[in-house]
Amino acid sequence: MDFITVDLKEKSYPIYFAYDSFDKLGEIVKKHVRSSKTFIITDSIVYPLYFEKLNESLTKSGFNVSYEVIPPGEPSKTMEMAQRLLEKAYDNGLLRDSSVIALGGGVVGDIAGFVAATYMRGIDFVQIPTTLLAQVDSSVGGKVGVNLKKGKNIVGAFYQPKMVYIDISVLKTINKREILGGLAEIIKYGIIWDFDLFEYIENNLHEILNLKEDKLTHIIKKSCEIKGKIVSLDEKEENLRSILNFGHTVGHAIEALTGYQKYIHGEAVAIGMVYACKLALDLGYINEKYFERIFSLIQKTGLPTDYEDLPKENIVEAIKLDKKSRESKINFVLPSGFGKVEVISVKKEEILKVLK
C-alpha cells in the first residue's frame, strides 16, 4: 500500500493510497491509535456503502466500535450537531485514549475532527475520506470545525489526524457533480503550486472524468503531496498556507449567501477561482492568454464559472466578514505566473469592478 508522510515533527502522519482495500483497514488503524475503543462518525449516504466493511475490519482487529450517523451536507456542520456527537461519545464510554474515525466527505471529516479535538481536550482522530474533495483537501492539513449561520468554519481548530486512508475505489459510488467539485480543488493546486499538474489535467481530462484509476491516483496523490508540503511549512496559516485559499474568498461568500444549499463547495471555489483570475487580469498580474487557459479548463470540466443572481455588494460584505480577512483588509490570492500566486490586499472598489 502506497503512502506519503505529512511532516509535522511529532505530529507527522501518513496518508495511505489504496484501491478496494477496506479489509486491511483495521490493522492499519491499529498501528496509529492508542486503544481499541473507537467512535465512527458517518452520514446517511456513506453508511450503507462502507460502514459494514469498515466495522468488520475493525472488529476483526479487536476494536470496540460505536457509531453515529448524521444527515449529509453542510446543514449538519453546526454547534448543535457537534454537541449531540460529543454527548454520544460520552454515552458510548470514550476515554482519553479512545479515537474518533471520520468516514465520509468533508462535512463528516470537519465535524468529526472538531469532536475529536474538543472531547476530553483532544483524542485520536482518523480520516477516511469518501469524496474526491475530501481526499485532496479537507482530510489533509488538520483544519476542523463547524459553521455559524452567517459564516463558514468560524468555529474550529487546527487538529491533525493520526492517519488518512484514501481508497480510490470509493469514487465510483459518488455522482459526477461531487467528482467535479473535487476536481476544482485539484485544478487549484496546479494554479498555485505545480503547473505540471495543471497541464496533466488539461491533457488527460477525458480519462479523469471517466474515472480511470491510474489518472485519478496520479492527481490525488500529487494534490496530497502539494497540500502536505504546504502544511508542513506552515501548519497554522501564518503565511504560506494562505495560498490554499485561492478561489475561496469569493467562493465562501457565495456559499454563505446561498445558505450552503445552491452550490457544493467545489462549485463555489470554481466560481471564486474565475473571479480571482479576473481580478488578477484587471490588476496586471496575469495576461489574457493565461486567464483564458484557466477559464477554459474550468469550463471544460463542466464546473460553473459564474454566480447567478447575487448582488455584488452582498458578496463584498460577505467577504469582509470571512475569517480570512485581516484588520479589515480584503486579501485575495491571485495568480501571478504558471504555478505561482501572490496574496494581495485589494480595495472594495477593485473587487466590485470585476464582479459582474
C-alpha positions as CSV (number, residue, x, y, z in Angstrom):
1,M,0.0,0.0,0.0
2,D,1.5,3.3,-1.1
3,F,1.8,6.2,1.3
4,I,3.3,9.7,1.8
5,T,4.1,11.4,5.1
6,V,2.9,14.9,6.2
7,D,6.0,16.1,8.0
8,L,4.9,17.9,11.2
9,K,7.7,16.7,13.5
10,E,6.0,14.9,16.4
11,K,2.6,15.4,14.8
12,S,3.6,13.8,11.5
13,Y,1.2,11.3,9.9
14,P,0.8,9.1,6.9
15,I,-1.6,9.3,4.0
16,Y,-2.3,5.9,2.6
17,F,-3.4,5.3,-1.0
18,A,-5.2,2.1,-1.9
19,Y,-7.8,0.5,-4.1
20,D,-10.7,-1.5,-2.7
21,S,-8.8,-2.4,0.5
22,F,-11.2,-1.8,3.3
23,D,-10.5,-5.3,4.6
24,K,-6.9,-4.1,5.6
25,L,-8.1,-1.0,7.4
26,G,-8.4,-2.5,10.9
27,E,-4.8,-3.5,11.1
28,I,-3.6,-0.1,9.7
29,V,-5.7,1.9,12.1
30,K,-4.4,-0.2,15.0
31,K,-0.9,1.0,14.3
32,H,-1.8,4.6,14.7
33,V,-4.3,4.9,17.6
34,R,-3.7,4.2,21.3
35,S,-6.7,2.0,22.3
36,S,-9.2,-0.4,20.8
37,K,-12.2,1.9,21.7
38,T,-13.4,3.9,18.7
39,F,-16.3,6.0,17.6
40,I,-17.2,6.2,13.9
41,I,-19.0,9.3,12.6
42,T,-20.5,8.9,9.2
43,D,-23.5,10.2,7.2
44,S,-26.7,8.5,5.9
45,I,-25.3,8.4,2.3
46,V,-22.0,6.7,3.2
47,Y,-23.3,4.5,5.9
48,P,-25.0,1.8,3.7
49,L,-22.0,1.8,1.3
50,Y,-18.9,1.4,3.6
51,F,-19.8,1.2,7.2
52,E,-20.1,-2.6,7.4
53,K,-16.8,-3.0,5.5
54,L,-15.1,-0.8,8.0
55,N,-16.8,-2.2,11.0
56,E,-16.0,-5.7,10.1
57,S,-12.3,-4.9,9.5
58,L,-12.1,-3.0,12.8
59,T,-13.9,-5.7,14.8
60,K,-11.6,-8.4,13.3
61,S,-8.7,-6.4,14.5
62,G,-10.1,-6.3,18.1
63,F,-11.7,-2.8,18.1
64,N,-14.7,-2.0,20.2
65,V,-16.8,0.1,17.8
66,S,-19.6,2.5,18.4
67,Y,-21.0,4.9,15.7
68,E,-23.4,7.7,14.9
69,V,-25.0,8.5,11.5
70,I,-25.7,12.2,10.7
71,P,-27.7,13.8,7.8
72,P,-25.4,14.6,4.8
73,G,-24.3,18.1,3.8
74,E,-23.4,21.4,5.3
75,P,-26.6,21.8,7.4
76,S,-25.2,19.2,9.7
77,K,-22.0,21.2,10.4
78,T,-23.3,23.1,13.4
79,M,-22.5,23.6,17.1
80,E,-25.8,21.8,17.9
81,M,-24.7,18.7,15.9
82,A,-21.3,18.8,17.5
83,Q,-22.8,18.8,20.9
84,R,-25.0,15.9,20.1
85,L,-22.0,13.9,18.9
86,L,-20.0,14.8,22.0
87,E,-22.8,13.6,24.2
88,K,-22.9,10.3,22.1
89,A,-19.2,9.9,22.6
90,Y,-19.6,10.3,26.3
91,D,-22.6,7.9,26.4
92,N,-20.5,5.3,24.5
93,G,-17.8,5.5,27.1
94,L,-15.0,7.1,25.1
95,L,-11.9,7.8,27.2
96,R,-8.8,10.0,26.7
97,D,-7.0,7.3,24.8
98,S,-10.1,6.4,22.6
99,S,-10.4,7.5,18.9
100,V,-12.8,9.1,16.5
101,I,-13.0,7.9,12.9
102,A,-14.5,10.1,10.2
103,L,-16.0,8.0,7.4
104,G,-17.4,10.4,4.8
105,G,-16.9,13.6,2.9
106,G,-15.6,17.0,4.0
107,V,-18.6,17.8,6.3
108,V,-18.2,14.5,8.2
109,G,-14.4,15.0,8.4
110,D,-14.7,18.6,9.7
111,I,-17.3,17.9,12.4
112,A,-15.7,14.5,13.4
113,G,-12.4,16.3,13.7
114,F,-13.9,19.0,15.8
115,V,-15.4,16.4,18.1
116,A,-12.1,14.7,18.4
117,A,-10.3,18.0,19.1
118,T,-12.7,19.0,21.8
119,Y,-13.7,15.7,23.5
120,M,-11.6,15.5,26.7
121,R,-9.4,18.2,25.2
122,G,-8.4,16.0,22.3
123,I,-8.4,12.3,21.4
124,D,-7.0,10.4,18.5
125,F,-8.5,11.1,15.1
126,V,-8.5,9.1,11.8
127,Q,-9.7,10.4,8.4
128,I,-11.3,8.0,5.9
129,P,-12.5,10.5,3.2
130,T,-15.0,9.1,0.7
131,T,-15.3,12.0,-1.8
132,L,-12.7,13.4,-4.1
133,L,-12.9,16.8,-2.5
134,A,-12.3,15.4,1.0
135,Q,-9.5,13.2,-0.3
136,V,-7.5,16.0,-1.8
137,D,-8.4,18.8,0.5
138,S,-10.3,18.7,3.8
139,S,-8.9,15.4,5.1
140,V,-5.3,16.7,4.9
141,G,-3.9,19.5,7.0
142,G,-5.8,19.4,10.3
143,K,-8.4,22.1,9.8
144,V,-11.6,21.0,11.7
145,G,-14.7,23.0,12.6
146,V,-18.3,23.9,12.2
147,N,-20.2,26.7,10.6
148,L,-22.2,29.6,12.1
149,K,-25.3,30.7,10.3
150,K,-23.5,33.7,8.8
151,G,-20.1,32.3,8.1
152,K,-18.3,29.0,7.2
153,N,-15.9,27.3,9.6
154,I,-15.9,30.2,12.0
155,V,-15.6,27.9,15.0
156,G,-12.8,25.3,14.8
157,A,-9.3,24.3,15.5
158,F,-6.1,23.0,13.9
159,Y,-6.1,19.3,14.9
160,Q,-4.1,16.8,12.9
161,P,-5.3,13.3,12.3
162,K,-3.2,10.2,13.2
163,M,-3.6,8.9,9.7
164,V,-5.6,9.4,6.5
165,Y,-6.7,6.5,4.3
166,I,-7.7,7.2,0.7
167,D,-9.4,4.4,-1.2
168,I,-9.7,5.4,-4.9
169,S,-12.4,2.8,-5.5
170,V,-15.0,4.7,-3.4
171,L,-15.1,7.4,-6.2
172,K,-17.1,5.0,-8.3
173,T,-20.1,5.4,-6.0
174,I,-20.3,9.2,-5.9
175,N,-22.1,11.3,-8.5
176,K,-20.4,13.3,-11.2
177,R,-21.2,16.6,-9.5
178,E,-19.1,15.6,-6.5
179,I,-16.3,14.4,-8.7
180,L,-16.2,17.8,-10.4
181,G,-16.3,19.6,-7.0
182,G,-13.1,17.7,-6.0
183,L,-11.5,18.4,-9.4
184,A,-11.9,22.1,-8.8
185,E,-9.6,21.8,-5.8
186,I,-7.1,19.8,-7.8
187,I,-7.1,22.4,-10.5
188,K,-6.4,24.9,-7.7
189,Y,-3.2,23.1,-6.8
190,G,-2.0,23.3,-10.3
191,I,-2.5,27.0,-10.4
192,I,-1.0,27.8,-7.0
193,W,2.0,25.4,-6.9
194,D,2.5,22.9,-9.7
195,F,1.8,23.9,-13.3
196,D,2.7,20.4,-14.5
197,L,-0.3,19.1,-12.6
198,F,-2.5,21.8,-14.3
199,E,-1.2,20.6,-17.7
200,Y,-1.7,17.0,-16.8
201,I,-5.4,17.7,-16.1
202,E,-5.6,19.6,-19.4
203,N,-4.1,16.6,-21.3
204,N,-6.0,13.9,-19.5
205,L,-9.3,15.5,-18.7
206,H,-11.5,12.9,-20.6
207,E,-9.9,9.9,-18.8
208,I,-10.0,11.7,-15.4
209,L,-13.8,12.5,-15.9
210,N,-14.2,8.8,-16.8
211,L,-12.5,7.8,-13.5
212,K,-9.5,6.0,-15.0
213,E,-7.8,4.6,-11.9
214,D,-4.2,5.5,-12.9
215,K,-5.1,9.0,-13.8
216,L,-7.1,9.6,-10.7
217,T,-4.4,8.1,-8.5
218,H,-1.8,10.4,-10.0
219,I,-3.8,13.6,-9.5
220,I,-5.0,12.7,-6.0
221,K,-1.5,11.7,-4.8
222,K,0.0,14.8,-6.3
223,S,-2.6,17.0,-4.7
224,C,-2.0,15.4,-1.3
225,E,1.8,15.8,-1.7
226,I,1.3,19.5,-2.5
227,K,-1.0,20.2,0.4
228,G,1.1,18.1,2.7
229,K,4.2,20.1,1.8
230,I,2.5,23.5,2.3
231,V,1.0,22.4,5.6
232,S,4.4,21.1,6.8
233,L,5.9,24.5,6.1
234,D,3.0,26.5,7.7
235,E,0.7,24.4,9.8
236,K,-1.4,27.2,11.2
237,E,-1.7,29.5,8.2
238,E,0.6,32.2,9.5
239,N,1.9,32.8,6.0
240,L,2.4,30.4,3.1
241,R,-0.7,28.2,3.8
242,S,-2.9,31.1,3.0
243,I,-2.3,30.4,-0.7
244,L,-4.6,27.4,-0.4
245,N,-7.4,29.9,-0.1
246,F,-7.2,30.6,-3.9
247,G,-10.8,30.7,-5.1
248,H,-12.2,30.6,-1.6
249,T,-12.6,34.3,-0.9
250,V,-15.5,34.7,-3.3
251,G,-16.3,31.0,-3.0
252,H,-17.0,31.1,0.7
253,A,-19.1,34.3,0.2
254,I,-21.2,32.7,-2.4
255,E,-21.8,29.6,-0.2
256,A,-22.8,31.7,2.8
257,L,-25.1,33.9,0.8
258,T,-26.9,30.9,-0.7
259,G,-27.2,29.2,2.7
260,Y,-24.8,26.4,1.7
261,Q,-27.7,25.0,-0.4
262,K,-27.2,26.1,-4.0
263,Y,-23.6,25.2,-4.7
264,I,-21.4,22.5,-3.4
265,H,-18.0,23.7,-2.1
266,G,-16.0,22.8,-5.2
267,E,-18.5,24.6,-7.5
268,A,-18.2,27.8,-5.3
269,V,-14.4,27.5,-5.4
270,A,-14.5,27.2,-9.2
271,I,-16.5,30.4,-9.5
272,G,-14.2,32.0,-6.9
273,M,-11.1,31.0,-9.0
274,V,-12.6,32.6,-12.1
275,Y,-13.2,35.9,-10.3
276,A,-9.8,35.8,-8.6
277,C,-8.3,35.4,-12.1
278,K,-10.4,38.2,-13.5
279,L,-9.1,40.4,-10.6
280,A,-5.5,39.3,-11.4
281,L,-6.0,40.1,-15.1
282,D,-7.5,43.5,-14.2
283,L,-4.7,44.4,-11.9
284,G,-2.0,43.2,-14.3
285,Y,-0.8,40.1,-12.5
286,I,-1.6,37.8,-15.4
287,N,-2.2,38.2,-19.2
288,E,-5.3,37.5,-21.2
289,K,-3.8,34.3,-22.6
290,Y,-3.2,32.7,-19.2
291,F,-6.7,33.9,-18.0
292,E,-8.3,32.2,-20.9
293,R,-6.4,29.0,-20.3
294,I,-7.6,28.8,-16.7
295,F,-11.1,29.7,-17.6
296,S,-11.2,27.2,-20.5
297,L,-10.1,24.3,-18.3
298,I,-12.7,25.1,-15.6
299,Q,-15.4,25.5,-18.2
300,K,-14.4,22.2,-20.0
301,T,-14.8,20.2,-16.8
302,G,-18.4,21.3,-16.5
303,L,-17.9,23.3,-13.4
304,P,-19.8,26.7,-13.1
305,T,-17.9,29.8,-13.9
306,D,-20.3,32.4,-12.8
307,Y,-22.7,33.0,-9.9
308,E,-26.3,33.8,-10.9
309,D,-28.4,36.5,-9.2
310,L,-26.5,37.5,-6.1
311,P,-25.9,41.3,-5.6
312,K,-22.2,42.0,-5.9
313,E,-22.4,44.4,-2.9
314,N,-23.6,41.5,-0.8
315,I,-20.7,39.4,-2.0
316,V,-18.2,42.0,-0.9
317,E,-19.8,42.4,2.5
318,A,-19.7,38.6,3.0
319,I,-16.0,38.6,2.0
320,K,-15.3,41.2,4.7
321,L,-16.9,39.0,7.3
322,D,-14.9,36.0,6.3
323,K,-12.3,34.8,8.9
324,K,-9.6,35.1,6.3
325,S,-9.8,38.9,6.3
326,R,-7.2,40.7,8.5
327,E,-7.7,44.1,10.1
328,S,-10.4,45.0,7.7
329,K,-8.1,44.4,4.7
330,I,-9.5,42.2,2.0
331,N,-6.8,39.7,1.0
332,F,-7.0,37.8,-2.3
333,V,-4.8,35.0,-3.5
334,L,-4.1,36.0,-7.1
335,P,-2.3,34.0,-9.8
336,S,0.9,35.8,-10.9
337,G,2.5,33.2,-13.2
338,F,2.4,29.5,-14.1
339,G,2.1,27.6,-10.8
340,K,2.6,30.8,-8.8
341,V,0.3,33.1,-6.8
342,E,0.6,36.1,-4.5
343,V,-1.5,37.3,-1.6
344,I,-2.6,40.8,-2.4
345,S,-4.6,43.3,-0.3
346,V,-7.3,44.7,-2.6
347,K,-9.8,47.5,-2.3
348,K,-13.5,47.1,-2.2
349,E,-13.8,49.1,-5.5
350,E,-11.4,46.8,-7.3
351,I,-13.5,43.8,-6.3
352,L,-16.8,45.4,-7.3
353,K,-15.3,46.3,-10.7
354,V,-14.6,42.6,-11.6
355,L,-17.8,41.2,-10.1
356,K,-20.5,41.3,-12.8
